[in-house]
Amino acid sequence: MKHSATLCEISRTGAKLSGVSPLAEGQELEFRAGTVQVLGEVVWSKGSECAIAFDTPIAAAEVGRLRSLANFVAGIEEKPE
């Protein structure tokens, strides 16, 4: 089953996501964002948030690209007051 989510935090070893359907701790999955595809495991899940630990660390350059993309998406989702 495919889940869409908002990337809140990313590091070489894992990610925090929000806006997801509840996932079970210990559930194995494939994380895909941009050009990154990595296997991982849900290490905690509460409501619509979860954290994933990657099986293999991703490249530091990919972390930077995903952070920039996440910041851009967050910036365009905010509504002016």
Secondary structure as UniProt FT lines:
FT   STRAND          6..10
FT   STRAND          14..18
FT   TURN            25..26
FT   STRAND          28..33
FT   TURN            34..35
FT   STRAND          36..46
FT   TURN            47..48
FT   STRAND          49..54
FT   HELIX           60..77
//
